[in-house]
Amino acid sequence: MYAIVEIAGQQFKVSKDLKVYVHRLASEEGSKISFDKVLLLDDNGTITLGAPAIEGASVEAKVLQHLKGDKVIVFKKKRRKGYKKRNGHRQYLTQIVIEGITAAGAPKKAAPKKAAAEATTEEAEAPKVKKAPKAKVAKKDDTKE
């Protein structure tokens, strides 16, 4: 079973006992948090889609630690101008572990192939309106005499 959940503005594919690094969360280390914005659930081949989120579904996680990511060096240079700019950045991250995925509420399932086939037959049975033929326009000769 896995889920696609939105955490701190980013979407992650998560499953039970998975460790994930996300943008810094305002929770204490060791505390439990719950994410309600579950976009997709897959329960052994049964896919449930949200529009945009699934009602009643949630993902429970535990905050393991707060840390800083690897250093990223940003170096800018314009050749033959004497311009060099060096800047560094370290992202603040939170490591969480997914403890469980709950799928409560009425599931909204994707449209099966049979329903899609029925929709196309309804369109085919609708009466077709024939377009009137276009009137022919006589062209004027633009020859100079």
N, C-alpha and C positions, 0 to 999 in steps of 0.2 A: 504494500500500500504506500502510495506517495501522494504528495500534494504540491501544488504551486501556490505559494503564499507571498503576499507583499509585506516586506519587513523594511521599515525605515526608508520607504520610497523606492526600493528595488525588489524585483521578483526573484524568488529562489525556489528550486525544486528540492523538497525536503522529504525525508522518510524518518522512521523511528531510529533513535540512537545515532543520528548524523550530527557531526560537529560543523558549525557554520560560522564564518567570520562576517559580521555585518557592521554597518556604520554605528558609531557609538550610541548606545541606548542609555537612558537616564535611570536605569535600575541598578540596585546594589548587587555586588557579587554574591552568588548563592541564592538569590531570589528567583521565584518562578514568575514567568510572564506568559500571557496568552495573546495570540494574534488572531483576530477575527476576519481579516480580509483574505479569505481563501478563494482563489480564482478557479481552481480545478482540483478534483479529487479522482484518484484511480484506485479502485478497490478490487484487485485481481481481475482486471479487464473491464470492470464496470466503471465507465467514465461519467462523472457528473460535472457539468459546466455551470458556472455562475454567470449572472447577467447584472452587474459585473462581478459580484461576490456571491458565494453560496450562503443562504440564510441558515444560521444555527451551527455552521461548521467552524471549527477553531483548531489551532495548533498550539500545544503547550510546550514551553521550553524553559530551560534553566540557564541562568547567566553563570558562566564559568569564570571569566576574567575580563578585565579591561586592559588593553594593550595598544601599542603603536605599531603600525605596519612598517614595511621596509622603506628605506629612504629612496626617494625619487629625485634625481638631479635634472633640473631644467636648465639647459645651456643655450643661449642665443648668441649668434655672431653674424655680423655683416662684414663680408670680406672687403679688404682694402679701405675700410672706413675707420678702423681702430675701435669698433664697437664690440664689446664682449659683456655679456650679462650672465651670471651664474646664480641660480636660485635652487633651493632644496625644499622638499616637502615630505612630511611623515603623516599619514592618515591615522586618526584615532579610530580604533576598532573595538568591537566587543565579540568575544567568543561565546557562542551559545551551543547547547546540545538539545536536540529535539527529543522530548520525552513521550509525546503521543499526539495522534491525530484523531479528532472526533468528528464524525459526520452525522450530526443530529439534524432534524428538520426534514422537510419534504424535498427529496432530491429532484433537481431539474436535469433530465437526461438529454443527451444529444438526439436529434431527430434520426430515427432509424431509416434505413434505406427504403423500406416499403412505403413510408409516409412520403418520402421524396418522390418515389415513382408514382404514387397516387396524385400528387400535386401536378406532375407533368401530364397525366392523362386528363385531368380536369381542364388544363389549358388547351389540350388538343381538341376536346369536345366543344369548346366555346365556339360560337359561330364566327366565321371569318368575314370580315368586311372587305369587299373588293374595292380597290381604288379606281377612280375614274381615269381613263386614259388622258394624258396630257395633250392639250391642243397644240397643233403644229404651227409654228410661227414662220411666216414667209420672210426669207432673208432678202434684204435689199442689196443689189449689186453696187459696190462702191468703186466702179471703174470710172476713170477720168477719160473724157473724150476730147 
